[in-house]
């Protein structure tokens, strides 16, 4: 590569959902409404878990951490989209792009690890109910969350530091609505072999290992539920993990959609819609899944709303 063609890129252009002026207002309203619903819904879960002593259990401790990660995960992309639409500018600085990639990887990784930890929690609760309070003690729960944070922060930091050493050529257009790592790597004109090796290795590990853990947990859960003699017992056991299973299906289903669409065409609308489902819609739906399917949450929300009306 001719070094004369290399430039010090100070900003990137995010093409994203580039549409005519008449569509910008609709996109702004759509993303703003989804973002507000996501933040308010997940904050409501955190508030409910914090205020109700009946929800001070490992399952809801992990759920409140998942809600926090979802708020942060969505906040890495949507506010920038809203600012760009409002300012009618699709640019993002080089430092801002690196920071966005870093936090996107951190909170995306946290979602993956927390869903796996929650599957393990359901496995212990259903397959070893008598030992559940001993196994899932506060110390282990805190340790599992800390390890999840450590792994997410470590990988994201390493990948971000490797991005800082790259040089970029005259091409600085990102065919996406956020700084997606694989897209940015295609713009580099310096050696990216180490970046790609780390990307594929960690993507494989984050995709296979946690999913295998979730699959193993639910295989054991289903096996235990089928051995329960009464129908009511089976229904009660399954209801304790139905919400988590729905969230896992949403998360991995949309994640698989992003992977398949990116292989087909990196700049296609289909790929960006799949990414929007993964980064915005799934975190928005998680509170609805838990609030609609979980009786404990329904009772807690009714009490909280009742107190609010009484105070007024």
N, C-alpha and C positions, 0 to 999 in steps of 0.2 A: 504494500500500500504506500502510495506517495505521501510523504509527510506534509507536503505542501497542501494537500487536500484536507488535512485535519484542521479543525477549528475548535476554539474553546466555547462550547455552547453554554449560553447563560440562561436560556429558557427553551421550553418545548411547546409545541402546538398540539393541543388535544382536540382532534376532530370530533370525536364522540358522536352525539346525535345532532350533527350539523344539519339544520333545516332552515327553511325560510323564516322571516320575521314573524309571520302569522302563526307559526307553530311554537315559537319560543315561549309565549305566555302559557300555552297549554303544558309544555314540558316543565316550566317553572312551578306551576300549580300542582302538577302531578308529583314531582319529586319533593316539594315542600310538604304536601299533605302526607306522603308516605313517611317522610323523615319525622314529622311531628308525631304521627301515630306510633312509630317505632320507639321514639324516645319516651313518650308518655306511657305507652304500654309496658315497656321494660322497667321504667321507674316505678310504676304501680306495683310490679312484682317485687322489686327491691323493698319498697315501702311496706307491702303486706308481710313479707318475711321478717322484716325488722320489728314490726309492731305487734305481731301475734306470736306469743310464746309457744302456741301449738305447732307453729311452723319452724321452730328451732330444731330441725332435724337435719341429718346429713343431706338428704335428697334436696331440701329447699335451700340449704347452704350452697350446694353446687349450682342450683337453679339461679340463685341471686347473682352468683359470679358469672354465670352464662349470660344473664340479662345485662350485666355491666359490660361484658365483652361485646355483646351485640350492639349496645349503644355506641361504644367506641369504634367498632368495626364499621358501622354505617357512617359514623362521623368522619372517617378518613376520606370518604369520597363525595358524599352528597353535598355538604356545605360548599365545597369547591365548585361543584356543578352549578349550584344556585348562584354563587358569586359570578361565575363566568357568564351565565345567562343574563343576569342583571346588568353586568358591566359590558355585555356584548363583546367579550374578549375570551378566547379559548386558550390563552397562554398560561403556562405554569413555570416558575423558575426552576433552575437545575437543582438547587437546594431543596425547594419545595417538593420536587418530584422524588428525590431520594427519601425525604422525610415521609412522604405519602406511601411509598413502597414499604418503608420500614414498619410503619404502624399498621399497614394493611396485613403484612405478614405476621406481625405480633398477634393481632386480635383474631385473624383467621386461624392461626395455629392454636390459640386459646380455645376457640370454639371446638376445634377437632379434639383436643385433649379433654376438655370438660365433658363433651358428649360421651367419650370413652369412659371417663371416671364415673359418670352417672349410670352408664350401663353396668359397670362393676358394682355400684351401689345397689342397683335393682337385683342383680344376681345374688348378692349376699342376703338381701332382704327376703327374697322368695325361696332360695335354695337352702339357706342356713338361717332361718328366722330366729332361732333361740340364741345363736351366737352373734346376731347382728349388732346389738349394743356394744359388745366387747370388741368385735372386729372393726366396725366403723366408729371408732372413738374420735373425739375432737382432735386429738393429736394427729391421727392418720389423715383425717379429712383436710386439716390445714396443710399437712405435708404434701398431699396429692395436688392441692391447688398451687402450692409454692413450686413444686417440680414442674407443673404445667407452665407457670410463668417463666421459670428459668429456661426451659427448653425453647419456648417461643421467643423469648428475648435474645437468647444466644444465637439461634439460627438467623434471626432477622438482623442482628448486629453484624454478624460475619458477612452475610450477603450484601448488606448496605456498604460495609467497608470495602468489599471487593468492587462494588459499583463505582466508588469514588476514584479508583485508579484508572477507569476507562476513559478513552478519548472518543469524541463523537465527530462524525464527518459533517458534511453540509446538509445531510438529511436529518431533520429534527422534528418531523411530523409523526405523532403517535396516533395510530388508527384506533383510538379507544376513548372512553370518557374519563379514564383515570390512568395514572402511570402504572401500567401492568408490566411486571418484571420482564416477561418473555418479549413483549413488544419493544421495550426500551433496549434490551440486549441486541435486537436486530439492527438498531441504529448505530451501535458502536463500531468504530473502525480499528480498534485495538484488539488484542487477543482476548477472547471471551471463553476459552475452553474451560478454565477453572470455574467460571460462573455457571456455565451450562452443566458441568459435572455435579456441582453442588445443588443446582436447581433440580435436576432429574433425580438425584439421589434422595434429597429431602422430600420431594414430591411423592416419590415412590414409598418412602417410609411413612410419611404422613397419610398417604392414601391407603396403604396396605396394612400396616401394623395396627393403627387404631380401629380400622374397620374390621380386621380379623378379631380384635378383642371384643368389639361390640357383637359380632356374629357369634363368637363362642359363648358370650354371656347369654344371649337370647336363645341359643340352642339349649343351654342348660336350663334356662327359665321355662321354655316351652315343655321340655322333658319333665320338669318338676310339676308344672301345672296339669299336665295330662295324667299324672299319678294321683291328683286330688280326686277323691270319690264323688263329692257333691258338686252339682252344677253351680250353686251359689258360691262355693269356695273357689271354683275355677274362675268365675266372673270377677270376684273380688280380687283375686291374685293378678289377673290380667289387667284390671283397671288401674292398678298401681304403676304399671309401666306403659300403659297405652299412650299417654301424652308424650313420654320420652321417645317412644318408637315412632310417633308421628313426626316429631322434630327431626329425628335422625333421618327419616325418609325424605323430608324436605331438604335437609342440608346436603346429603349425599346425592340425592336426585338432581338438584340444581347444579351441584358441583360437577357431576358427570356430564350434565348438559353443557357446561362451560368448556370442559375438556374436549368433548366430541365436536362442538361447534368451532373451537379454536383450531382443531386439526383440519376441519373442512375449509374454513376461510377465515383468516385472522382479521380481516377488515369487514366482514359481513355484518349486516344488521342482526342476523340470527345470533351471532356470537355476542354482540353487545346486549341484546335482550336477555340472553341466558346469563350473562354476567350481572345484569341488573336484578334478575331474579335471585341470584346467589348473594349479592352484596346488599340488596335493599329489601326485597320482598320477603325473603326467608326470615331475617331478623324481625320484620314487622309482624309476621304471622305467629311467631313463637308465643307471645303473650296470649293471643287468642286461643291457641291450642291448649295451653295450660289452664287458662281461666274457664274455658268452656267445658273441658273434660275432667277437671279436678274439683271435687266437692269441697275439699278443705279451702281452696282458694275462693270458691263461690261464697262460702260462709264468712271468710275473712273480709272479702270485699263488701259483702252486705253489711257487716258490722262497721267497717270504716265509713261507708257511704251513709249509714244510719247515724253515726256520730257527727258526720259533717252536716247533715240536714238538721240534726238536733241543735248543733252549735249555732246554725243560722237562725 
